Amino acid sequence: MSEILPAPCSTERDSFPGATEFRLALGVFREPYAWKIVAIGLLGAFVVMALLGACVWWVVAKSGWLEFGWVARYEWTRWLFGGLGTAIYLVAGWFLFPVVFTAVAGIFLEDLADRIERRHYPELPVPRKVPVTEQIYASGRGLLRGLFWNGLALPLYFIPVVNVLAYAAVNSRLLSREYFQVITLRHFPAAVTGDCFRRHRPQLWREGLVLMLLFLIPLVQLVAPLLATALAVHRLWRRDDGILRRELAAKLGS
């Protein structure tokens, strides 16, 4: 493999697993382009969440649910159910934010990954230029996937302890897939990327759990897509036995 694809030249030993990758990932904040992604991602995420809220409010208003029967009999019941709906929306928004943010910013994360690879892994082959339509399609699928699975898990998010476990189970899988695609779609066709994800699913889900934790920390979640992209690049490429090094070596050797 080393003749086909040179191993990274770093020989640092981690004080704990992944320490060096995380330290390298922090370097993403020196990229001016990264902060542009944060601004676009935040704006886009808030627009998407506002549109979802408007759609829910429109459905409730059109159905006349708050004007029906005993709900409308007393003013306090209308306020109660209106407040309950607002609380549900805010909780859902908190849990959906990582997926929506990632989907909106996903169109630009490929460029960020490319900059990180050029700086840290110049031995890699030049990645293919992913068409904008393919990026939009992948981001759109990721957004719908995230809304669907988090929507199914929404009732569990209101149960203490269970909500953390449910959120981790759902979003570690979703985030591992999204950030894996950000890196791999630039080097492999979509069909190969999907097959690679399925073959390495358990390991990638564990990586997704680490990414998911970034989105749970207040304020850190605002820059989590940057950290997650950089961390994914280093986790997948830096180690001699990294998933993508093995895949790319097999591709170049075939």
N, C-alpha and C positions, 0 to 999 in steps of 0.2 A: 504493500500500500504506500509506503513512504516514497517509492520511486514514482508512483503515479501522482500522489497528492502529498506534498511535504507536510510534516507535522508542524504545529506551531512551535516557535523557537523558545517560548517561555518554559522555564524549568522550576517556577515557583512552587513551593509546597504550601497548601492551604492549612491555616490554623484550624479551620473547621470546613466541612464539605461546602464548596460553592463560594468560599470567602473571596477568592481572587476574581471570579466572575462577577460577583456583586460589586466589588471595588471598581472593576473596569466599567461596569454598567453605569456607575455614578458619573463617569466622564461624559455621558450624553448631555449633561447640563451645560457643557461648554460649547455645544452646537447651537448657534443662533436659530438655525432652521427648526430645532426641536421646540422652541418656544412659540414659533408660528403654528406648529401642529397643536399645541396646547390651546391656543386661542381659538383656532378653527374647531377643534374637537369640543371645547366647552360651549361655544356658540351653537354648534350643530346639535349637541346633546340637549341643550335647553330648549331649542326650537322643537326637536322631536318630542320631548316630554311635554311641552306646552300643547302641541298638536294632539297628543294622546289624551291629555286632560280635557281639551276642548271637545274631542270626540265623545269621551265618556259623559261629559256634562250635557252635550247635545242629545245623546241617547236617553239620558235620565229625564231631561226636560221634555222631549218629544213623547216619551212613554207616559208622562204624567204620574210617575211612581210616587213622588212626594205629595201629590194631590189626591191620592187614592185612599179611601176608607178611613180607618182609624189613624193613619199616619198624618192625614191632613186635618183631623178633628181638633188637635191641639197645636198651638204654636211651638211649644217646647219639643214635641215629637218631631216636627219638621226640622227644627234646629239640631236636634239630636242626630237624626239620620243624615242630615246634611254634613254635620261635623264628622260623623263616622265615615262617610264617603270621602271627605277630605283627608282624614287620617289614613285610610286605605291607600289613597292615591300617593300620599307622601311616603308611606312605607314601601309601596311598590316602586316608586321613583328612586328611592335610596338603593334598593336591591337591583334595579334595572340599569342604574347609571353606568356601571362598568361595561356592560354589553353594548349599550347605546353609544357611549363615548368611543369604545374601540371600533365599532362599526363605522361611525362617522369619520374618525381620524384614520381609519384603515387605508383609505385611498392614498394618504401621504406617508404612512409608516414604511412602505416599501422603499421610498427614497431615503428615509432615515436609516433603515437597515443597510442600504447600499453604502452610505457614507461611513457607517461603523465598520463594515467589512473591508472597505478600501483602506481604512486607517489601520486596522488591527490584523487583517488577514489578506495581505496583498498577494499571497500565493494562490488564492482561489481563482478559478476561471471567471472571466467576465460574465456576470449574470445577464440573462435575456431581458429585454425591455418588455415589461408586462403592459399590454394595451390597457388604456383607461377603461374601456368597456368591461374588460375582464376584472379589473380592480373593483369597479362599481358593482358588478354582478356578485363577486365574492363578498363584498361588504354588505350588500343587500341581503344575501342569504344568511350571513352571520347575524344581522339585525333581526330578521324574522325568526331564526332559530332561537336566539336569545329571548325574544318576546314570548315565543310559544312555550318554551320549557320553564321560564320563570313565571309565566302566567299559570301554568299547571301547578307549580309549587307554591303559588302565592298564599293559599290558606295556611300552609305550614310555617310561613314567615311570621305569623302572629303568635306562635307557640314558643315560649322561652326555651332555650337550649336546642330544641328541635329545629328552630329557624336557622341557627348557625350550621348545624349538620346538613340540613337540606340545601342551604345556600352554597356550602362548600362542595357538596356532591354535584349539584347542577352546574355551577359556574367554573369549577376547576376543569371540567370536561370542555365547556364552551370556550373558555379562555385559552386552554392548551391548543385547541383546534385553530382558533383565530390567529394566534401568534405564530403557530407552526406554519400556517399558510403564508403569513407575511414574509417569512424567510424562504420557504421552499418554493413558492410559486415563481420566484425569480430565477431559480435554477432548474426546476423540473416542470413538466406539463401538469395540468390539474389532476389528470388520472393517476399519474405516478405519485403525486403528493397525497392523494386520498389513500392509495394503497400503502404508502409508507406510514401514514398516520395509523392506519388499522393494524399494521404489523407491530408497531411500537407503542400501542395505545396505553398499556399500564405505566410505562416509564413517563410518557408525555402527560398523563393525568397527574402524576406526582409533581411534575414540573408546573402544571396548571394550578395546583394547590398553592404553590409558592407565589405565583402571579396573582391569584385570587386574594391572598392575604394583603398584598399591596393596596388593593382597592377598598379594603375595609378600614384602613387607617385614615382618619380625618386629615384633610389638607394634602397628605401624601397621595390620596386618590386623584387629585387634580393633575399630578404629573406621572401617575402610575402607568399610562400607556407608553411614555418615553422609557421609563425604567424597565417595563415589561418587554418592550422591543429589544432594548440593548441587552437585557439579561438573556432573552431567548437566543440572540445572535451568539453570545459568548458560551452559553450552555450547549448549544448545538454544534458549534464549530471549534471551540478551543481545545477540547480534550482529544487525545489520539483515538479514543474509542467512541467519539461522539457520533450520534445517529447520522448526521448529514455527511460526515467524513466517510463513513462506511458506504453510504448510498452513492456519494459522488465518486468514490474510488471504484465502486462496482460499475458505475456508468462509464467512467473514462476507460476502464479496463476491458469493457465489453466490445 
